[in-house]
Amino acid sequence: MLDPTVPAIEVTHLTQRFGPVLAVDNLSLTVPPGMFYGVVGPNGAGKTTTLTAVCGLREPTAGTIRIAGHDLRTDREAALAQLGIMMDGLSLPERLTATEVLRYSAGLRGLDRGWQKRAGDLLEIRCGRGGWRGRCRGRSWPASAR
């Protein structure tokens, strides 16, 4: 269980340079657990650069990033295990079937193949006995749920 006194995200003195360009200058930010924050500002203010660093996709020039108390540089795996992100422009195409979405999500989370049975169980709860054959007929579900 996470400690409710430890910030969900703690950024301290974050600086990001791209050659001579200073993109983020000594930013400090604390997001308490359970809070929802938005980052706003004009183009070029460093929003994407900051979020990219917080998500572990770019190592900052200087500063510290802690996710749920885990230092992103020294305890990277534990820190990233606490994050769930959906970057703008990376949403799933609407053409994916339910099976494809479940397979994709299970793969992202490193789930074993047991997700297929669990999906079938959830469908049975949602759709009644017979799962996909009942009220959910016509939707594409995992083969194990059929």
N, C-alpha and C positions, 0 to 999 in steps of 0.2 A: 504494500500500500504506500502511496506517495505521502510524504510529509506535507500537510497543508500550510506549514510555515515557510516552506522553501519556495522561492519564486519559480513559476513555470519557465520563464525565460529571464535571464539576467545578462545584459550586455554592458560591459564596462570598458570605457575608453577605446571603443572600436574605431580604428582608422584603416582606410583602404585607399591605396594609391595605385594608379595605372601609369607607370613611368612618372613623368612630372605632374600628372593630373591628380589632384586630391579629390577623390570621389566622396569619401566619408571622413569627417574630421572630429575625432575624439567623442564619439557618440556613446552615451550611457542611457540605458533604458531597462526598467524592471517591469515585467508583466506578472502580476500575482496569479496564483493558481485559480482556475475557474473563471477567469476574466476573458473577455473577447475584445481584441484590439484591432484597429485599422491603422494603416500607415498611409498618410496623405501628404502631398506636397507637390510642388511644380516639377515639370520634367527636368531631369538632371540633378535633383536634390539628393539622390543616393538611396532612394527607397528600395529599388530592386537589388542594388549592390548589398545593402544591409541584410535584406531577407535571404539573399543567396548565401551570405556568410553564416547567418543564423541556421540555415538548413544544411550547412556543412558542404555546400557545393563549391565554395571558394574559401581559401584560407585568408583571413585578414592580414594586412600588413602589420597591425599592432592591435592589442586589446584582448579581452577575454570574453568568451561566450559560454554561458552555463545553461543547460537545459535540465530542468528538474534537479538541479544540484550537481549535475555531471558536467565537467569541463570538456568542451568539444575537442580541445587539442589533446588532452591526456587520457580522456575516457570516452573517446569518440563513439564506440559501439553502444555503450549504455546511454549516452546522450541522444543519439539518433533513434534509438529504440523508443524514446518517449515522444517522438514527433510523428505527426500525420499531416501531410501537406498535399495540396492540389494547386499547382501553379496555374496562373491564368494562361489559357491557350492549350492546356494539356488535358482538357476534359475528355472523357471517353466518347467516341463517336456514337451518335444515336442509333446507328445501324447495327450495333452489337446485339446479339441475342442475350437473353438472360444467362444462358450457359456460359457464353464468352465473357460476360462481365464477372460472373462468379469465378471462373477459371483465372481471369486476369487478377482479380482482387486476392484470391487465394495465393497465387504466385508471388504477388508483391509482399504478402505477409509471411511467406515461407511456410504455409500450411501444408501438412501432409495430405494424402489423397482422401483422408477421412472427411474432408469438407463436403464431398459429394453426398455421403450419407446424411450429414447434418443438414445440408440443403434440402434433401428429400424429406427429412423429419419436419423442417420448418414449413415446407409446402403442405405437408399433411395437416399441420396445425392451422395454417392459413386457409387452405382450400377444402379441408374436410378429408374424410377417409377416401383414399384413392388418389390424393394429391393432385397431380396434373390432370388426371382423368375427370376430376370433379369440376368445380367452378373455375378452375384455372386452365381448362382445356384450350388448346390453340396457342399457348405460350410455349416458348422453347426453354426447357429445363434440363438439368444434368441427366444424363442417361440413367444413372443410378436411381433417380427419383421417378423414373417412368415404370 
